[in-house]
């Protein structure tokens, strides 16, 4: 009777079947364990620790501006590495262990399985990797004498989160296409670190990828740093392109996982 009373009824139909229960389970893995705390400590130590070093080091010409620029660059270049590592196990591990097959034997749709992971991981990474370090960064920059507008800084953090979503959706998609970790980790990592080579060969790639957040034409200051410092407009082309890539990646993931044999 105790086991029966613990069962969670499924009332959703179609693609939403089991979605609420799966989302509760995925959110629980973040917020009912120490995972959120560990991730927060890691990103605060890396992003805010390096920022504090720049802000209070001697010999830096303009600590607030250089600190804000470095913080945003790190958010685009370092945070995705954690995203890839976290997301690569979201589907691969459950496919290998048989958990996915067991879950899908219940009244659960395959779309709900994928979307619950996207939303839970996206929310967890937003809070632990973007909002909390971003808030601390703004406080540190203000304490160092910076006059950065809150709206500009929040807009830049929004770009950083869109970049997170790009690598999250890419890695989740690859998890549905491959059974080995090598491709699921290697492809996003290669994409992350190859922007200088490919944008140097074909500058137009910056307009259709999130590389455009890091590479700007005619300015040594990266586009995301320009937004944070109020020195430039939002890079609309890369923003739109990155959002479309996220939709495409999830569409492929849903299509492929619907055809997965368990």
LUMNU-800518 format. One record per residue (C-alpha): residue in three letters; x, y, z; residue number from 0. Coordinates in Angstrom, 3 decimals. Example, Ala and Ser with C-alpha at 12.3 -4.5 7.8 and 13.67 -1.06 7.14 Angstrom:
- res; c1; c2; c3; n
- ALA; 12.300; -4.500; 7.800; 0
- SER; 13.670; -1.060; 7.140; 1
//
This chain:
- res; c1; c2; c3; n
- UNK; 0.000; 0.000; 0.000; 0
- UNK; 2.873; 2.376; 0.755; 1
- UNK; 4.317; 1.828; -2.708; 2
- UNK; 0.925; 2.369; -4.304; 3
- UNK; 0.370; 5.640; -2.464; 4
- UNK; 3.719; 6.947; -3.774; 5
- UNK; 2.749; 6.536; -7.407; 6
- UNK; 2.265; 9.733; -9.393; 7
- UNK; -0.805; 9.775; -11.677; 8
- UNK; -0.337; 10.932; -15.279; 9
- UNK; -3.127; 13.124; -16.576; 10
- UNK; -1.452; 14.717; -19.602; 11
- UNK; -2.148; 13.488; -23.100; 12
- UNK; -0.068; 13.361; -26.292; 13
- UNK; 3.442; 14.782; -26.158; 14
- UNK; 2.787; 16.137; -22.643; 15
- UNK; 2.217; 12.660; -21.241; 16
- UNK; 4.368; 12.317; -18.134; 17
- UNK; 5.979; 15.719; -18.658; 18
- UNK; 5.136; 17.142; -15.218; 19
- UNK; 6.493; 14.088; -13.401; 20
- UNK; 9.655; 13.961; -15.489; 21
- UNK; 10.277; 17.685; -15.010; 22
- UNK; 9.808; 17.295; -11.257; 23
- UNK; 12.337; 14.458; -11.269; 24
- UNK; 14.893; 16.425; -13.341; 25
- UNK; 14.452; 19.566; -11.231; 26
- UNK; 14.860; 17.466; -8.117; 27
- UNK; 18.256; 16.309; -9.360; 28
- UNK; 19.275; 19.965; -9.347; 29
- UNK; 17.475; 21.496; -6.384; 30
- UNK; 16.894; 18.617; -3.952; 31
- UNK; 20.549; 17.637; -3.964; 32
- UNK; 23.812; 19.559; -3.539; 33
- UNK; 24.237; 19.806; -7.299; 34
- UNK; 23.077; 23.427; -7.458; 35
- UNK; 25.436; 24.384; -4.633; 36
- UNK; 28.419; 22.614; -6.185; 37
- UNK; 27.773; 24.211; -9.579; 38
- UNK; 27.351; 27.650; -8.007; 39
- UNK; 30.619; 27.338; -6.089; 40
- UNK; 32.461; 26.223; -9.228; 41
- UNK; 31.248; 29.105; -11.385; 42
- UNK; 31.592; 31.758; -8.713; 43
- UNK; 35.140; 30.578; -8.024; 44
- UNK; 36.101; 30.632; -11.711; 45
- UNK; 34.198; 33.612; -13.108; 46
- UNK; 34.090; 35.901; -10.079; 47
- UNK; 37.474; 34.809; -8.784; 48
- UNK; 39.224; 35.838; -11.992; 49
- UNK; 37.156; 39.031; -12.137; 50
- UNK; 38.187; 39.986; -8.597; 51
- UNK; 41.826; 39.407; -9.493; 52
- UNK; 41.556; 41.841; -12.410; 53
- UNK; 39.594; 44.454; -10.479; 54
- UNK; 41.968; 44.683; -7.549; 55
- UNK; 45.265; 44.008; -9.286; 56
- UNK; 47.826; 46.760; -9.708; 57
- UNK; 48.729; 48.079; -13.127; 58
- UNK; 45.320; 47.645; -14.748; 59
- UNK; 44.438; 50.836; -16.625; 60
- UNK; 40.640; 50.624; -16.330; 61
- UNK; 39.705; 47.782; -13.939; 62
- UNK; 35.876; 48.031; -14.285; 63
- UNK; 35.906; 48.051; -18.092; 64
- UNK; 38.588; 45.399; -18.446; 65
- UNK; 36.972; 43.317; -15.706; 66
- UNK; 33.504; 43.448; -17.292; 67
- UNK; 34.962; 42.552; -20.667; 68
- UNK; 36.908; 39.594; -19.260; 69
- UNK; 33.925; 38.349; -17.244; 70
- UNK; 31.696; 38.263; -20.330; 71
- UNK; 34.352; 36.559; -22.445; 72
- UNK; 34.823; 33.904; -19.757; 73
- UNK; 31.058; 33.408; -19.592; 74
- UNK; 31.036; 32.662; -23.312; 75
- UNK; 34.206; 30.571; -23.437; 76
- UNK; 34.398; 28.721; -20.111; 77
- UNK; 30.779; 28.220; -19.040; 78
- UNK; 29.944; 26.159; -22.176; 79
- UNK; 32.565; 23.597; -21.148; 80
- UNK; 30.582; 22.888; -17.997; 81
- UNK; 27.369; 22.837; -20.018; 82
- UNK; 28.783; 20.198; -22.368; 83
- UNK; 30.049; 18.012; -19.517; 84
- UNK; 26.709; 18.178; -17.694; 85
- UNK; 24.514; 17.690; -20.758; 86
- UNK; 26.506; 14.851; -22.342; 87
- UNK; 25.493; 12.467; -19.572; 88
- UNK; 21.829; 13.515; -19.519; 89
- UNK; 20.818; 11.129; -22.306; 90
- UNK; 23.873; 8.899; -22.852; 91
- UNK; 23.895; 7.579; -19.274; 92
- UNK; 20.182; 6.812; -19.267; 93
- UNK; 20.400; 5.051; -22.622; 94
- UNK; 23.372; 2.938; -21.489; 95
- UNK; 21.972; 2.055; -18.080; 96
- UNK; 18.552; 1.112; -19.433; 97
- UNK; 16.867; 3.848; -17.408; 98
- UNK; 15.514; 5.488; -20.551; 99
- UNK; 13.922; 2.249; -21.716; 100
- UNK; 12.386; 1.679; -18.279; 101
- UNK; 10.998; 5.237; -18.054; 102
- UNK; 9.560; 5.072; -21.559; 103
- UNK; 7.781; 1.835; -20.733; 104
- UNK; 5.515; 3.989; -18.549; 105
- UNK; 2.856; 6.399; -19.846; 106
- UNK; 5.554; 8.898; -20.813; 107
- UNK; 6.099; 10.477; -24.211; 108
- UNK; 9.545; 10.665; -25.738; 109
- UNK; 9.125; 14.386; -26.330; 110
- UNK; 8.457; 14.888; -22.616; 111
- UNK; 11.639; 12.924; -21.825; 112
- UNK; 13.797; 15.288; -23.904; 113
- UNK; 12.030; 18.559; -23.070; 114
- UNK; 12.100; 17.921; -19.322; 115
- UNK; 15.888; 17.608; -19.500; 116
- UNK; 16.206; 20.778; -21.572; 117
- UNK; 14.095; 22.856; -19.182; 118
- UNK; 15.598; 21.496; -15.956; 119
- UNK; 19.216; 21.795; -17.119; 120
- UNK; 18.522; 25.181; -18.691; 121
- UNK; 17.049; 26.523; -15.457; 122
- UNK; 19.829; 25.043; -13.340; 123
- UNK; 22.551; 26.514; -15.525; 124
- UNK; 20.758; 29.863; -15.739; 125
- UNK; 20.705; 30.238; -11.958; 126
- UNK; 24.078; 28.716; -11.041; 127
- UNK; 26.145; 29.791; -14.034; 128
- UNK; 24.605; 33.082; -15.140; 129
- UNK; 22.360; 34.790; -12.570; 130
- UNK; 24.359; 34.226; -9.373; 131
- UNK; 27.844; 34.862; -10.848; 132
- UNK; 26.420; 37.760; -12.879; 133
- UNK; 24.913; 39.385; -9.785; 134
- UNK; 28.157; 39.011; -7.849; 135
- UNK; 30.090; 40.387; -10.834; 136
- UNK; 27.900; 43.475; -11.008; 137
- UNK; 28.393; 44.086; -7.279; 138
- UNK; 32.165; 43.714; -7.629; 139
- UNK; 32.270; 46.028; -10.651; 140
- UNK; 30.230; 48.655; -8.806; 141
- UNK; 32.487; 48.357; -5.751; 142
- UNK; 35.514; 48.899; -8.008; 143
- UNK; 34.071; 52.202; -9.230; 144
- UNK; 32.430; 51.001; -12.405; 145
- UNK; 29.471; 52.915; -13.839; 146
- UNK; 27.922; 50.058; -15.805; 147
- UNK; 24.197; 50.390; -16.442; 148
- UNK; 22.207; 47.474; -14.968; 149
- UNK; 20.124; 47.144; -18.145; 150
- UNK; 23.206; 46.806; -20.356; 151
- UNK; 24.762; 44.244; -18.031; 152
- UNK; 21.550; 42.181; -17.890; 153
- UNK; 21.330; 42.271; -21.696; 154
- UNK; 24.871; 40.893; -21.908; 155
- UNK; 23.983; 38.163; -19.404; 156
- UNK; 21.017; 37.307; -21.618; 157
- UNK; 23.425; 36.784; -24.520; 158
- UNK; 25.584; 34.581; -22.293; 159
- UNK; 22.546; 32.451; -21.449; 160
- UNK; 21.585; 32.150; -25.110; 161
- UNK; 25.113; 30.864; -25.690; 162
- UNK; 24.533; 28.339; -22.883; 163
- UNK; 21.322; 27.192; -24.571; 164
- UNK; 23.167; 26.717; -27.864; 165
- UNK; 25.670; 24.285; -26.341; 166
- UNK; 23.010; 22.633; -24.184; 167
- UNK; 20.698; 21.900; -27.115; 168
- UNK; 23.626; 20.873; -29.331; 169
- UNK; 24.892; 18.393; -26.746; 170
- UNK; 21.423; 16.986; -26.041; 171
- UNK; 20.898; 16.509; -29.782; 172
- UNK; 24.204; 14.682; -30.124; 173
- UNK; 23.199; 12.478; -27.199; 174
- UNK; 20.250; 11.242; -29.256; 175
- UNK; 22.408; 10.691; -32.359; 176
- UNK; 25.380; 8.880; -30.790; 177
- UNK; 25.872; 6.230; -28.115; 178
- UNK; 29.481; 7.113; -27.288; 179
- UNK; 30.737; 10.011; -25.210; 180
- UNK; 33.544; 10.887; -27.626; 181
- UNK; 31.362; 12.484; -30.282; 182
- UNK; 28.903; 13.966; -27.793; 183
- UNK; 31.668; 15.817; -25.962; 184
- UNK; 34.181; 16.249; -28.777; 185
- UNK; 31.986; 17.931; -31.377; 186
- UNK; 30.736; 20.776; -29.123; 187
- UNK; 34.207; 21.265; -27.640; 188
- UNK; 35.750; 21.463; -31.102; 189
- UNK; 33.124; 23.992; -32.155; 190
- UNK; 33.720; 26.052; -29.014; 191
- UNK; 37.463; 26.403; -29.517; 192
- UNK; 37.702; 26.638; -33.303; 193
- UNK; 35.990; 29.986; -33.790; 194
- UNK; 39.187; 31.950; -34.402; 195
- UNK; 40.253; 29.626; -37.209; 196
- UNK; 36.941; 29.479; -39.048; 197
- UNK; 35.909; 33.104; -38.567; 198
- UNK; 39.350; 34.101; -39.793; 199
- UNK; 38.770; 32.092; -42.969; 200
- UNK; 35.099; 33.042; -43.397; 201
- UNK; 34.125; 36.154; -41.392; 202
- UNK; 30.446; 35.765; -42.334; 203
- UNK; 30.268; 32.766; -39.989; 204
- UNK; 30.183; 35.219; -37.081; 205
- UNK; 26.736; 36.367; -38.252; 206
- UNK; 25.182; 32.902; -38.259; 207
- UNK; 26.706; 31.354; -35.121; 208
- UNK; 27.268; 32.315; -31.468; 209
- UNK; 30.842; 33.029; -32.511; 210
- UNK; 29.458; 36.462; -33.340; 211
- UNK; 29.189; 37.188; -29.620; 212
- UNK; 32.976; 36.921; -29.320; 213
- UNK; 34.167; 38.250; -32.671; 214
- UNK; 33.267; 41.737; -33.832; 215
- UNK; 34.248; 43.616; -36.941; 216
- UNK; 36.476; 46.626; -36.563; 217
- UNK; 36.786; 46.629; -32.762; 218
- UNK; 39.166; 44.915; -30.335; 219
- UNK; 36.314; 44.806; -27.797; 220
- UNK; 34.096; 41.759; -28.200; 221
- UNK; 30.416; 42.388; -29.049; 222
- UNK; 29.167; 40.998; -25.729; 223
- UNK; 31.564; 43.261; -23.837; 224
- UNK; 30.386; 46.240; -25.865; 225
- UNK; 26.806; 45.465; -24.833; 226
- UNK; 27.775; 45.082; -21.153; 227
- UNK; 29.657; 48.386; -21.186; 228
- UNK; 26.946; 50.232; -23.115; 229
- UNK; 29.302; 50.830; -26.025; 230
- UNK; 27.425; 48.961; -28.734; 231
- UNK; 24.063; 47.636; -29.827; 232
- UNK; 22.911; 44.053; -29.470; 233
- UNK; 24.426; 41.773; -32.151; 234
- UNK; 21.035; 40.953; -33.653; 235
- UNK; 22.195; 38.637; -36.452; 236
- UNK; 24.097; 36.225; -34.162; 237
- UNK; 21.290; 36.384; -31.579; 238
- UNK; 18.634; 35.421; -34.116; 239
- UNK; 20.843; 32.781; -35.736; 240
- UNK; 21.734; 31.216; -32.375; 241
- UNK; 18.083; 31.059; -31.341; 242
- UNK; 17.242; 29.337; -34.634; 243
- UNK; 20.087; 26.853; -34.143; 244
- UNK; 18.679; 25.990; -30.701; 245
- UNK; 15.254; 25.321; -32.220; 246
- UNK; 16.823; 23.211; -34.976; 247
- UNK; 18.912; 21.169; -32.529; 248
- UNK; 15.893; 20.397; -30.362; 249
- UNK; 13.782; 19.543; -33.393; 250
- UNK; 16.404; 17.038; -34.540; 251
- UNK; 16.716; 15.642; -30.998; 252
- UNK; 12.958; 15.117; -30.742; 253
- UNK; 12.796; 13.568; -34.213; 254
- UNK; 15.713; 11.209; -33.595; 255
- UNK; 14.687; 10.154; -30.085; 256
- UNK; 11.183; 9.360; -31.319; 257
- UNK; 12.813; 6.732; -33.573; 258
- UNK; 15.187; 5.325; -30.973; 259
- UNK; 14.763; 1.600; -30.372; 260
- UNK; 14.854; 0.396; -26.788; 261
//
